[in-house]
Amino acid sequence: MNTYLSKQLKTFIKKVACAPETIVKGDLNKIGTFTAAEKVHIVLLATESRKQAELTYGLNALMKHMR
């Protein structure tokens, strides 16, 4: 990951996934020279990844409970 993503972009993705309520407009400007559409795509990918991880974790806990 270090080869393909800058430190600022990795920090932004972590912030989107872990604490999206703390994101401000300045955070979007720090991630690089992406177009607005690319920035939105990055946010959507991170958000959907978090949702998928939460669903997987929840379903795994439910399966363990049902056994």
Predicted model as a PDB file, atoms N, CA, C, CB and O in Angstrom, pLDDT in the B-factor column:
MODEL        1                                                                  
ATOM      1  N   MET A   1       0.816  -1.196   0.000  1.00 82.00           N  
ATOM      2  CA  MET A   1       0.000   0.000   0.000  1.00 82.00           C  
ATOM      3  C   MET A   1       0.860   1.261   0.000  1.00 82.00           C  
ATOM      4  CB  MET A   1      -0.929  -0.003   1.199  1.00 82.00           C  
ATOM      5  O   MET A   1       0.480   2.279  -0.578  1.00 82.00           O  
ATOM      6  N   ASN A   2       2.005   1.189   0.641  1.00 85.00           N  
ATOM      7  CA  ASN A   2       2.858   2.378   0.714  1.00 85.00           C  
ATOM      8  C   ASN A   2       3.354   2.798  -0.665  1.00 85.00           C  
ATOM      9  CB  ASN A   2       4.047   2.119   1.635  1.00 85.00           C  
ATOM     10  O   ASN A   2       3.659   3.972  -0.880  1.00 85.00           O  
ATOM     11  N   THR A   3       3.437   1.859  -1.596  1.00 91.00           N  
ATOM     12  CA  THR A   3       3.902   2.178  -2.946  1.00 91.00           C  
ATOM     13  C   THR A   3       2.852   2.974  -3.716  1.00 91.00           C  
ATOM     14  CB  THR A   3       4.251   0.894  -3.706  1.00 91.00           C  
ATOM     15  O   THR A   3       3.198   3.856  -4.502  1.00 91.00           O  
ATOM     16  N   TYR A   4       1.593   2.672  -3.500  1.00 91.00           N  
ATOM     17  CA  TYR A   4       0.529   3.250  -4.322  1.00 91.00           C  
ATOM     18  C   TYR A   4      -0.207   4.420  -3.701  1.00 91.00           C  
ATOM     19  CB  TYR A   4      -0.448   2.208  -4.647  1.00 91.00           C  
ATOM     20  O   TYR A   4      -0.738   5.264  -4.422  1.00 91.00           O  
ATOM     21  N   LEU A   5      -0.249   4.489  -2.375  1.00 91.00           N  
ATOM     22  CA  LEU A   5      -1.010   5.540  -1.709  1.00 91.00           C  
ATOM     23  C   LEU A   5      -0.081   6.425  -0.881  1.00 91.00           C  
ATOM     24  CB  LEU A   5      -2.107   4.931  -0.817  1.00 91.00           C  
ATOM     25  O   LEU A   5       0.829   5.944  -0.206  1.00 91.00           O  
ATOM     26  N   SER A   6      -0.334   7.713  -0.950  1.00 91.00           N  
ATOM     27  CA  SER A   6       0.437   8.642  -0.135  1.00 91.00           C  
ATOM     28  C   SER A   6      -0.025   8.569   1.317  1.00 91.00           C  
ATOM     29  CB  SER A   6       0.304  10.080  -0.675  1.00 91.00           C  
ATOM     30  O   SER A   6      -1.112   8.070   1.610  1.00 91.00           O  
ATOM     31  N   LYS A   7       0.795   9.062   2.204  1.00 92.00           N  
ATOM     32  CA  LYS A   7       0.454   9.053   3.632  1.00 92.00           C  
ATOM     33  C   LYS A   7      -0.807   9.875   3.896  1.00 92.00           C  
ATOM     34  CB  LYS A   7       1.628   9.599   4.470  1.00 92.00           C  
ATOM     35  O   LYS A   7      -1.645   9.480   4.707  1.00 92.00           O  
ATOM     36  N   GLN A   8      -0.946  11.015   3.218  1.00 93.00           N  
ATOM     37  CA  GLN A   8      -2.121  11.860   3.401  1.00 93.00           C  
ATOM     38  C   GLN A   8      -3.395  11.135   2.955  1.00 93.00           C  
ATOM     39  CB  GLN A   8      -1.958  13.174   2.622  1.00 93.00           C  
ATOM     40  O   GLN A   8      -4.435  11.242   3.605  1.00 93.00           O  
ATOM     41  N   LEU A   9      -3.308  10.398   1.844  1.00 94.00           N  
ATOM     42  CA  LEU A   9      -4.482   9.677   1.345  1.00 94.00           C  
ATOM     43  C   LEU A   9      -4.851   8.535   2.288  1.00 94.00           C  
ATOM     44  CB  LEU A   9      -4.220   9.131  -0.074  1.00 94.00           C  
ATOM     45  O   LEU A   9      -6.033   8.316   2.556  1.00 94.00           O  
ATOM     46  N   LYS A  10      -3.861   7.810   2.793  1.00 94.00           N  
ATOM     47  CA  LYS A  10      -4.141   6.728   3.742  1.00 94.00           C  
ATOM     48  C   LYS A  10      -4.753   7.276   5.025  1.00 94.00           C  
ATOM     49  CB  LYS A  10      -2.857   5.945   4.063  1.00 94.00           C  
ATOM     50  O   LYS A  10      -5.663   6.665   5.587  1.00 94.00           O  
ATOM     51  N   THR A  11      -4.269   8.411   5.488  1.00 94.00           N  
ATOM     52  CA  THR A  11      -4.827   9.033   6.684  1.00 94.00           C  
ATOM     53  C   THR A  11      -6.276   9.450   6.451  1.00 94.00           C  
ATOM     54  CB  THR A  11      -3.984  10.246   7.101  1.00 94.00           C  
ATOM     55  O   THR A  11      -7.130   9.263   7.318  1.00 94.00           O  
ATOM     56  N   PHE A  12      -6.549  10.014   5.281  1.00 95.00           N  
ATOM     57  CA  PHE A  12      -7.913  10.429   4.951  1.00 95.00           C  
ATOM     58  C   PHE A  12      -8.854   9.232   4.887  1.00 95.00           C  
ATOM     59  CB  PHE A  12      -7.934  11.182   3.620  1.00 95.00           C  
ATOM     60  O   PHE A  12      -9.968   9.296   5.408  1.00 95.00           O  
ATOM     61  N   ILE A  13      -8.422   8.141   4.255  1.00 95.00           N  
ATOM     62  CA  ILE A  13      -9.261   6.947   4.155  1.00 95.00           C  
ATOM     63  C   ILE A  13      -9.556   6.396   5.540  1.00 95.00           C  
ATOM     64  CB  ILE A  13      -8.581   5.872   3.285  1.00 95.00           C  
ATOM     65  O   ILE A  13     -10.684   5.987   5.815  1.00 95.00           O  
ATOM     66  N   LYS A  14      -8.557   6.380   6.415  1.00 95.00           N  
ATOM     67  CA  LYS A  14      -8.775   5.898   7.776  1.00 95.00           C  
ATOM     68  C   LYS A  14      -9.770   6.796   8.509  1.00 95.00           C  
ATOM     69  CB  LYS A  14      -7.443   5.835   8.546  1.00 95.00           C  
ATOM     70  O   LYS A  14     -10.619   6.314   9.259  1.00 95.00           O  
ATOM     71  N   LYS A  15      -9.657   8.102   8.286  1.00 95.00           N  
ATOM     72  CA  LYS A  15     -10.572   9.041   8.933  1.00 95.00           C  
ATOM     73  C   LYS A  15     -12.002   8.840   8.432  1.00 95.00           C  
ATOM     74  CB  LYS A  15     -10.120  10.489   8.682  1.00 95.00           C  
ATOM     75  O   LYS A  15     -12.948   8.915   9.216  1.00 95.00           O  
ATOM     76  N   VAL A  16     -12.164   8.589   7.143  1.00 94.00           N  
ATOM     77  CA  VAL A  16     -13.490   8.346   6.582  1.00 94.00           C  
ATOM     78  C   VAL A  16     -14.081   7.067   7.166  1.00 94.00           C  
ATOM     79  CB  VAL A  16     -13.423   8.255   5.042  1.00 94.00           C  
ATOM     80  O   VAL A  16     -15.266   7.022   7.495  1.00 94.00           O  
ATOM     81  N   ALA A  17     -13.263   6.036   7.294  1.00 94.00           N  
ATOM     82  CA  ALA A  17     -13.755   4.748   7.778  1.00 94.00           C  
ATOM     83  C   ALA A  17     -14.011   4.748   9.286  1.00 94.00           C  
ATOM     84  CB  ALA A  17     -12.765   3.657   7.429  1.00 94.00           C  
ATOM     85  O   ALA A  17     -14.966   4.124   9.749  1.00 94.00           O  
ATOM     86  N   CYS A  18     -13.179   5.433  10.048  1.00 94.00           N  
ATOM     87  CA  CYS A  18     -13.271   5.347  11.514  1.00 94.00           C  
ATOM     88  C   CYS A  18     -14.054   6.489  12.156  1.00 94.00           C  
ATOM     89  CB  CYS A  18     -11.893   5.314  12.101  1.00 94.00           C  
ATOM     90  O   CYS A  18     -14.792   6.262  13.115  1.00 94.00           O  
ATOM     91  N   ALA A  19     -13.909   7.691  11.655  1.00 94.00           N  
ATOM     92  CA  ALA A  19     -14.568   8.842  12.280  1.00 94.00           C  
ATOM     93  C   ALA A  19     -15.046   9.822  11.208  1.00 94.00           C  
ATOM     94  CB  ALA A  19     -13.609   9.553  13.270  1.00 94.00           C  
ATOM     95  O   ALA A  19     -14.503  10.922  11.100  1.00 94.00           O  
ATOM     96  N   PRO A  20     -16.039   9.450  10.424  1.00 92.00           N  
ATOM     97  CA  PRO A  20     -16.479  10.331   9.328  1.00 92.00           C  
ATOM     98  C   PRO A  20     -17.054  11.664   9.789  1.00 92.00           C  
ATOM     99  CB  PRO A  20     -17.506   9.625   8.503  1.00 92.00           C  
ATOM    100  O   PRO A  20     -17.083  12.625   9.020  1.00 92.00           O  
ATOM    101  N   GLU A  21     -17.511  11.730  11.037  1.00 95.00           N  
ATOM    102  CA  GLU A  21     -18.087  12.991  11.521  1.00 95.00           C  
ATOM    103  C   GLU A  21     -17.034  14.068  11.741  1.00 95.00           C  
ATOM    104  CB  GLU A  21     -18.843  12.753  12.812  1.00 95.00           C  
ATOM    105  O   GLU A  21     -17.387  15.235  11.907  1.00 95.00           O  
ATOM    106  N   THR A  22     -15.757  13.716  11.749  1.00 95.00           N  
ATOM    107  CA  THR A  22     -14.686  14.688  11.990  1.00 95.00           C  
ATOM    108  C   THR A  22     -14.096  15.259  10.705  1.00 95.00           C  
ATOM    109  CB  THR A  22     -13.587  14.047  12.799  1.00 95.00           C  
ATOM    110  O   THR A  22     -13.187  16.086  10.766  1.00 95.00           O  
ATOM    111  N   ILE A  23     -14.588  14.841   9.554  1.00 94.00           N  
ATOM    112  CA  ILE A  23     -14.039  15.312   8.279  1.00 94.00           C  
ATOM    113  C   ILE A  23     -14.491  16.744   8.015  1.00 94.00           C  
ATOM    114  CB  ILE A  23     -14.474  14.384   7.116  1.00 94.00           C  
ATOM    115  O   ILE A  23     -15.663  17.083   8.175  1.00 94.00           O  
ATOM    116  N   VAL A  24     -13.547  17.565   7.612  1.00 94.00           N  
ATOM    117  CA  VAL A  24     -13.834  18.947   7.234  1.00 94.00           C  
ATOM    118  C   VAL A  24     -13.380  19.157   5.787  1.00 94.00           C  
ATOM    119  CB  VAL A  24     -13.123  19.961   8.204  1.00 94.00           C  
ATOM    120  O   VAL A  24     -12.696  18.304   5.221  1.00 94.00           O  
ATOM    121  N   LYS A  25     -13.751  20.264   5.203  1.00 90.00           N  
ATOM    122  CA  LYS A  25     -13.424  20.540   3.807  1.00 90.00           C  
ATOM    123  C   LYS A  25     -11.916  20.554   3.571  1.00 90.00           C  
ATOM    124  CB  LYS A  25     -14.027  21.872   3.382  1.00 90.00           C  
ATOM    125  O   LYS A  25     -11.451  20.152   2.504  1.00 90.00           O  
ATOM    126  N   GLY A  26     -11.160  21.007   4.548  1.00 92.00           N  
ATOM    127  CA  GLY A  26      -9.709  21.045   4.404  1.00 92.00           C  
ATOM    128  C   GLY A  26      -9.088  19.670   4.237  1.00 92.00           C  
ATOM    129  O   GLY A  26      -8.037  19.532   3.611  1.00 92.00           O  
ATOM    130  N   ASP A  27      -9.736  18.647   4.796  1.00 92.00           N  
ATOM    131  CA  ASP A  27      -9.221  17.281   4.644  1.00 92.00           C  
ATOM    132  C   ASP A  27      -9.241  16.838   3.189  1.00 92.00           C  
ATOM    133  CB  ASP A  27     -10.038  16.306   5.494  1.00 92.00           C  
ATOM    134  O   ASP A  27      -8.338  16.133   2.739  1.00 92.00           O  
ATOM    135  N   LEU A  28     -10.256  17.243   2.461  1.00 90.00           N  
ATOM    136  CA  LEU A  28     -10.345  16.878   1.046  1.00 90.00           C  
ATOM    137  C   LEU A  28      -9.242  17.530   0.227  1.00 90.00           C  
ATOM    138  CB  LEU A  28     -11.704  17.271   0.484  1.00 90.00           C  
ATOM    139  O   LEU A  28      -8.778  16.957  -0.759  1.00 90.00           O  
ATOM    140  N   ASN A  29      -8.823  18.713   0.626  1.00 90.00           N  
ATOM    141  CA  ASN A  29      -7.770  19.412  -0.110  1.00 90.00           C  
ATOM    142  C   ASN A  29      -6.395  18.812   0.141  1.00 90.00           C  
ATOM    143  CB  ASN A  29      -7.760  20.878   0.264  1.00 90.00           C  
ATOM    144  O   ASN A  29      -5.496  18.970  -0.684  1.00 90.00           O  
ATOM    145  N   LYS A  30      -6.218  18.131   1.257  1.00 90.00           N  
ATOM    146  CA  LYS A  30      -4.915  17.576   1.629  1.00 90.00           C  
ATOM    147  C   LYS A  30      -4.582  16.264   0.924  1.00 90.00           C  
ATOM    148  CB  LYS A  30      -4.868  17.364   3.110  1.00 90.00           C  
ATOM    149  O   LYS A  30      -3.418  15.863   0.911  1.00 90.00           O  
ATOM    150  N   ILE A  31      -5.562  15.588   0.342  1.00 90.00           N  
ATOM    151  CA  ILE A  31      -5.313  14.234  -0.150  1.00 90.00           C  
ATOM    152  C   ILE A  31      -4.642  14.179  -1.515  1.00 90.00           C  
ATOM    153  CB  ILE A  31      -6.596  13.489  -0.213  1.00 90.00           C  
ATOM    154  O   ILE A  31      -4.257  13.094  -1.951  1.00 90.00           O  
ATOM    155  N   GLY A  32      -4.491  15.266  -2.185  1.00 86.00           N  
ATOM    156  CA  GLY A  32      -3.788  15.250  -3.459  1.00 86.00           C  
ATOM    157  C   GLY A  32      -4.544  15.980  -4.541  1.00 86.00           C  
ATOM    158  O   GLY A  32      -5.532  16.673  -4.300  1.00 86.00           O  
ATOM    159  N   THR A  33      -4.038  15.794  -5.741  1.00 89.00           N  
ATOM    160  CA  THR A  33      -4.600  16.510  -6.886  1.00 89.00           C  
ATOM    161  C   THR A  33      -5.588  15.623  -7.635  1.00 89.00           C  
ATOM    162  CB  THR A  33      -3.481  16.982  -7.834  1.00 89.00           C  
ATOM    163  O   THR A  33      -5.417  15.341  -8.821  1.00 89.00           O  
ATOM    164  N   PHE A  34      -6.609  15.195  -6.929  1.00 92.00           N  
ATOM    165  CA  PHE A  34      -7.673  14.414  -7.546  1.00 92.00           C  
ATOM    166  C   PHE A  34      -8.794  15.351  -7.963  1.00 92.00           C  
ATOM    167  CB  PHE A  34      -8.197  13.319  -6.579  1.00 92.00           C  
ATOM    168  O   PHE A  34      -8.956  16.436  -7.405  1.00 92.00           O  
ATOM    169  N   THR A  35      -9.560  14.917  -8.946  1.00 94.00           N  
ATOM    170  CA  THR A  35     -10.738  15.694  -9.318  1.00 94.00           C  
ATOM    171  C   THR A  35     -11.809  15.482  -8.249  1.00 94.00           C  
ATOM    172  CB  THR A  35     -11.266  15.285 -10.737  1.00 94.00           C  
ATOM    173  O   THR A  35     -11.701  14.588  -7.410  1.00 94.00           O  
ATOM    174  N   ALA A  36     -12.825  16.306  -8.294  1.00 93.00           N  
ATOM    175  CA  ALA A  36     -13.912  16.188  -7.316  1.00 93.00           C  
ATOM    176  C   ALA A  36     -14.586  14.822  -7.427  1.00 93.00           C  
ATOM    177  CB  ALA A  36     -14.950  17.313  -7.519  1.00 93.00           C  
ATOM    178  O   ALA A  36     -14.936  14.220  -6.412  1.00 93.00           O  
ATOM    179  N   ALA A  37     -14.769  14.335  -8.641  1.00 96.00           N  
ATOM    180  CA  ALA A  37     -15.399  13.026  -8.832  1.00 96.00           C  
ATOM    181  C   ALA A  37     -14.545  11.908  -8.246  1.00 96.00           C  
ATOM    182  CB  ALA A  37     -15.647  12.767 -10.320  1.00 96.00           C  
ATOM    183  O   ALA A  37     -15.082  10.964  -7.667  1.00 96.00           O  
ATOM    184  N   GLU A  38     -13.231  12.000  -8.387  1.00 95.00           N  
ATOM    185  CA  GLU A  38     -12.339  10.982  -7.819  1.00 95.00           C  
ATOM    186  C   GLU A  38     -12.362  11.009  -6.299  1.00 95.00           C  
ATOM    187  CB  GLU A  38     -10.910  11.187  -8.319  1.00 95.00           C  
ATOM    188  O   GLU A  38     -12.305   9.963  -5.653  1.00 95.00           O  
ATOM    189  N   LYS A  39     -12.444  12.199  -5.733  1.00 94.00           N  
ATOM    190  CA  LYS A  39     -12.519  12.325  -4.274  1.00 94.00           C  
ATOM    191  C   LYS A  39     -13.811  11.707  -3.745  1.00 94.00           C  
ATOM    192  CB  LYS A  39     -12.428  13.807  -3.853  1.00 94.00           C  
ATOM    193  O   LYS A  39     -13.804  11.020  -2.723  1.00 94.00           O  
ATOM    194  N   VAL A  40     -14.907  11.949  -4.436  1.00 95.00           N  
ATOM    195  CA  VAL A  40     -16.187  11.352  -4.045  1.00 95.00           C  
ATOM    196  C   VAL A  40     -16.106   9.836  -4.158  1.00 95.00           C  
ATOM    197  CB  VAL A  40     -17.343  11.898  -4.920  1.00 95.00           C  
ATOM    198  O   VAL A  40     -16.628   9.122  -3.301  1.00 95.00           O  
ATOM    199  N   HIS A  41     -15.465   9.345  -5.192  1.00 96.00           N  
ATOM    200  CA  HIS A  41     -15.322   7.906  -5.381  1.00 96.00           C  
ATOM    201  C   HIS A  41     -14.509   7.293  -4.244  1.00 96.00           C  
ATOM    202  CB  HIS A  41     -14.660   7.604  -6.734  1.00 96.00           C  
ATOM    203  O   HIS A  41     -14.856   6.215  -3.760  1.00 96.00           O  
ATOM    204  N   ILE A  42     -13.446   7.947  -3.811  1.00 95.00           N  
ATOM    205  CA  ILE A  42     -12.637   7.469  -2.693  1.00 95.00           C  
ATOM    206  C   ILE A  42     -13.476   7.389  -1.424  1.00 95.00           C  
ATOM    207  CB  ILE A  42     -11.424   8.385  -2.473  1.00 95.00           C  
ATOM    208  O   ILE A  42     -13.404   6.404  -0.688  1.00 95.00           O  
ATOM    209  N   VAL A  43     -14.266   8.418  -1.171  1.00 95.00           N  
ATOM    210  CA  VAL A  43     -15.122   8.438   0.022  1.00 95.00           C  
ATOM    211  C   VAL A  43     -16.158   7.317  -0.039  1.00 95.00           C  
ATOM    212  CB  VAL A  43     -15.828   9.807   0.162  1.00 95.00           C  
ATOM    213  O   VAL A  43     -16.393   6.635   0.959  1.00 95.00           O  
ATOM    214  N   LEU A  44     -16.772   7.124  -1.197  1.00 96.00           N  
ATOM    215  CA  LEU A  44     -17.771   6.065  -1.336  1.00 96.00           C  
ATOM    216  C   LEU A  44     -17.163   4.677  -1.157  1.00 96.00           C  
ATOM    217  CB  LEU A  44     -18.444   6.158  -2.695  1.00 96.00           C  
ATOM    218  O   LEU A  44     -17.767   3.815  -0.519  1.00 96.00           O  
ATOM    219  N   LEU A  45     -15.982   4.456  -1.710  1.00 96.00           N  
ATOM    220  CA  LEU A  45     -15.309   3.168  -1.540  1.00 96.00           C  
ATOM    221  C   LEU A  45     -14.997   2.890  -0.073  1.00 96.00           C  
ATOM    222  CB  LEU A  45     -14.023   3.131  -2.361  1.00 96.00           C  
ATOM    223  O   LEU A  45     -15.216   1.780   0.411  1.00 96.00           O  
ATOM    224  N   ALA A  46     -14.490   3.891   0.629  1.00 95.00           N  
ATOM    225  CA  ALA A  46     -14.157   3.717   2.048  1.00 95.00           C  
ATOM    226  C   ALA A  46     -15.416   3.474   2.877  1.00 95.00           C  
ATOM    227  CB  ALA A  46     -13.404   4.952   2.580  1.00 95.00           C  
ATOM    228  O   ALA A  46     -15.413   2.639   3.781  1.00 95.00           O  
ATOM    229  N   THR A  47     -16.478   4.192   2.574  1.00 95.00           N  
ATOM    230  CA  THR A  47     -17.735   4.031   3.310  1.00 95.00           C  
ATOM    231  C   THR A  47     -18.345   2.651   3.076  1.00 95.00           C  
ATOM    232  CB  THR A  47     -18.732   5.118   2.901  1.00 95.00           C  
ATOM    233  O   THR A  47     -18.790   1.996   4.019  1.00 95.00           O  
ATOM    234  N   GLU A  48     -18.363   2.219   1.835  1.00 96.00           N  
ATOM    235  CA  GLU A  48     -18.912   0.899   1.516  1.00 96.00           C  
ATOM    236  C   GLU A  48     -18.052  -0.211   2.115  1.00 96.00           C  
ATOM    237  CB  GLU A  48     -19.023   0.717  -0.006  1.00 96.00           C  
ATOM    238  O   GLU A  48     -18.582  -1.240   2.534  1.00 96.00           O  
ATOM    239  N   SER A  49     -16.749  -0.021   2.160  1.00 95.00           N  
ATOM    240  CA  SER A  49     -15.866  -1.009   2.777  1.00 95.00           C  
ATOM    241  C   SER A  49     -16.161  -1.142   4.260  1.00 95.00           C  
ATOM    242  CB  SER A  49     -14.400  -0.630   2.564  1.00 95.00           C  
ATOM    243  O   SER A  49     -16.186  -2.248   4.799  1.00 95.00           O  
ATOM    244  N   ARG A  50     -16.384  -0.014   4.915  1.00 95.00           N  
ATOM    245  CA  ARG A  50     -16.716  -0.057   6.340  1.00 95.00           C  
ATOM    246  C   ARG A  50     -18.045  -0.795   6.556  1.00 95.00           C  
ATOM    247  CB  ARG A  50     -16.792   1.379   6.923  1.00 95.00           C  
ATOM    248  O   ARG A  50     -18.161  -1.626   7.457  1.00 95.00           O  
ATOM    249  N   LYS A  51     -19.032  -0.486   5.732  1.00 96.00           N  
ATOM    250  CA  LYS A  51     -20.337  -1.128   5.873  1.00 96.00           C  
ATOM    251  C   LYS A  51     -20.214  -2.635   5.672  1.00 96.00           C  
ATOM    252  CB  LYS A  51     -21.344  -0.536   4.870  1.00 96.00           C  
ATOM    253  O   LYS A  51     -20.817  -3.409   6.416  1.00 96.00           O  
ATOM    254  N   GLN A  52     -19.449  -3.051   4.688  1.00 97.00           N  
ATOM    255  CA  GLN A  52     -19.269  -4.471   4.422  1.00 97.00           C  
ATOM    256  C   GLN A  52     -18.542  -5.155   5.582  1.00 97.00           C  
ATOM    257  CB  GLN A  52     -18.493  -4.672   3.114  1.00 97.00           C  
ATOM    258  O   GLN A  52     -18.894  -6.274   5.957  1.00 97.00           O  
ATOM    259  N   ALA A  53     -17.546  -4.502   6.144  1.00 96.00           N  
ATOM    260  CA  ALA A  53     -16.828  -5.071   7.289  1.00 96.00           C  
ATOM    261  C   ALA A  53     -17.755  -5.206   8.496  1.00 96.00           C  
ATOM    262  CB  ALA A  53     -15.610  -4.200   7.650  1.00 96.00           C  
ATOM    263  O   ALA A  53     -17.703  -6.211   9.204  1.00 96.00           O  
ATOM    264  N   GLU A  54     -18.598  -4.205   8.736  1.00 96.00           N  
ATOM    265  CA  GLU A  54     -19.540  -4.265   9.855  1.00 96.00           C  
ATOM    266  C   GLU A  54     -20.553  -5.398   9.665  1.00 96.00           C  
ATOM    267  CB  GLU A  54     -20.273  -2.922  10.006  1.00 96.00           C  
ATOM    268  O   GLU A  54     -20.865  -6.117  10.614  1.00 96.00           O  
ATOM    269  N   LEU A  55     -21.059  -5.555   8.455  1.00 98.00           N  
ATOM    270  CA  LEU A  55     -22.011  -6.630   8.181  1.00 98.00           C  
ATOM    271  C   LEU A  55     -21.354  -7.999   8.354  1.00 98.00           C  
ATOM    272  CB  LEU A  55     -22.579  -6.492   6.761  1.00 98.00           C  
ATOM    273  O   LEU A  55     -21.960  -8.910   8.919  1.00 98.00           O  
ATOM    274  N   THR A  56     -20.133  -8.146   7.878  1.00 98.00           N  
ATOM    275  CA  THR A  56     -19.416  -9.413   8.026  1.00 98.00           C  
ATOM    276  C   THR A  56     -19.183  -9.737   9.488  1.00 98.00           C  
ATOM    277  CB  THR A  56     -18.084  -9.365   7.285  1.00 98.00           C  
ATOM    278  O   THR A  56     -19.383 -10.875   9.913  1.00 98.00           O  
ATOM    279  N   TYR A  57     -18.764  -8.753  10.257  1.00 98.00           N  
ATOM    280  CA  TYR A  57     -18.526  -8.951  11.683  1.00 98.00           C  
ATOM    281  C   TYR A  57     -19.825  -9.330  12.400  1.00 98.00           C  
ATOM    282  CB  TYR A  57     -17.921  -7.680  12.307  1.00 98.00           C  
ATOM    283  O   TYR A  57     -19.841 -10.247  13.222  1.00 98.00           O  
ATOM    284  N   GLY A  58     -20.897  -8.629  12.089  1.00 97.00           N  
ATOM    285  CA  GLY A  58     -22.186  -8.902  12.721  1.00 97.00           C  
ATOM    286  C   GLY A  58     -22.725 -10.280  12.368  1.00 97.00           C  
ATOM    287  O   GLY A  58     -23.226 -10.992  13.238  1.00 97.00           O  
ATOM    288  N   LEU A  59     -22.625 -10.660  11.099  1.00 97.00           N  
ATOM    289  CA  LEU A  59     -23.101 -11.977  10.693  1.00 97.00           C  
ATOM    290  C   LEU A  59     -22.257 -13.089  11.306  1.00 97.00           C  
ATOM    291  CB  LEU A  59     -23.095 -12.094   9.175  1.00 97.00           C  
ATOM    292  O   LEU A  59     -22.786 -14.142  11.664  1.00 97.00           O  
ATOM    293  N   ASN A  60     -20.962 -12.868  11.429  1.00 97.00           N  
ATOM    294  CA  ASN A  60     -20.088 -13.846  12.069  1.00 97.00           C  
ATOM    295  C   ASN A  60     -20.482 -14.016  13.532  1.00 97.00           C  
ATOM    296  CB  ASN A  60     -18.608 -13.418  11.953  1.00 97.00           C  
ATOM    297  O   ASN A  60     -20.536 -15.142  14.027  1.00 97.00           O  
ATOM    298  N   ALA A  61     -20.756 -12.929  14.225  1.00 97.00           N  
ATOM    299  CA  ALA A  61     -21.175 -13.011  15.631  1.00 97.00           C  
ATOM    300  C   ALA A  61     -22.513 -13.734  15.748  1.00 97.00           C  
ATOM    301  CB  ALA A  61     -21.277 -11.599  16.254  1.00 97.00           C  
ATOM    302  O   ALA A  61     -22.718 -14.516  16.676  1.00 97.00           O  
ATOM    303  N   LEU A  62     -23.419 -13.479  14.817  1.00 97.00           N  
ATOM    304  CA  LEU A  62     -24.719 -14.148  14.828  1.00 97.00           C  
ATOM    305  C   LEU A  62     -24.567 -15.646  14.588  1.00 97.00           C  
ATOM    306  CB  LEU A  62     -25.643 -13.536  13.771  1.00 97.00           C  
ATOM    307  O   LEU A  62     -25.233 -16.451  15.237  1.00 97.00           O  
ATOM    308  N   MET A  63     -23.704 -16.015  13.669  1.00 97.00           N  
ATOM    309  CA  MET A  63     -23.470 -17.436  13.389  1.00 97.00           C  
ATOM    310  C   MET A  63     -22.869 -18.142  14.615  1.00 97.00           C  
ATOM    311  CB  MET A  63     -22.532 -17.596  12.167  1.00 97.00           C  
ATOM    312  O   MET A  63     -23.245 -19.271  14.932  1.00 97.00           O  
ATOM    313  N   LYS A  64     -21.938 -17.472  15.297  1.00 97.00           N  
ATOM    314  CA  LYS A  64     -21.353 -18.056  16.499  1.00 97.00           C  
ATOM    315  C   LYS A  64     -22.412 -18.223  17.598  1.00 97.00           C  
ATOM    316  CB  LYS A  64     -20.191 -17.182  17.005  1.00 97.00           C  
ATOM    317  O   LYS A  64     -22.398 -19.207  18.337  1.00 97.00           O  
ATOM    318  N   HIS A  65     -23.310 -17.271  17.694  1.00 97.00           N  
ATOM    319  CA  HIS A  65     -24.374 -17.328  18.697  1.00 97.00           C  
ATOM    320  C   HIS A  65     -25.353 -18.474  18.398  1.00 97.00           C  
ATOM    321  CB  HIS A  65     -25.127 -15.984  18.749  1.00 97.00           C  
ATOM    322  O   HIS A  65     -25.841 -19.139  19.312  1.00 97.00           O  
ATOM    323  N   MET A  66     -25.626 -18.689  17.126  1.00 96.00           N  
ATOM    324  CA  MET A  66     -26.592 -19.721  16.727  1.00 96.00           C  
ATOM    325  C   MET A  66     -26.053 -21.138  16.903  1.00 96.00           C  
ATOM    326  CB  MET A  66     -26.997 -19.515  15.285  1.00 96.00           C  
ATOM    327  O   MET A  66     -26.841 -22.082  16.964  1.00 96.00           O  
ATOM    328  N   ARG A  67     -24.740 -21.316  16.986  1.00 93.00           N  
ATOM    329  CA  ARG A  67     -24.166 -22.657  17.147  1.00 93.00           C  
ATOM    330  C   ARG A  67     -24.340 -23.177  18.493  1.00 93.00           C  
ATOM    331  CB  ARG A  67     -22.741 -22.672  16.820  1.00 93.00           C  
ATOM    332  O   ARG A  67     -23.911 -24.293  18.785  1.00 93.00           O  
TER     333      ARG A  67                                                      
ENDMDL                                                                          
END                                                                             
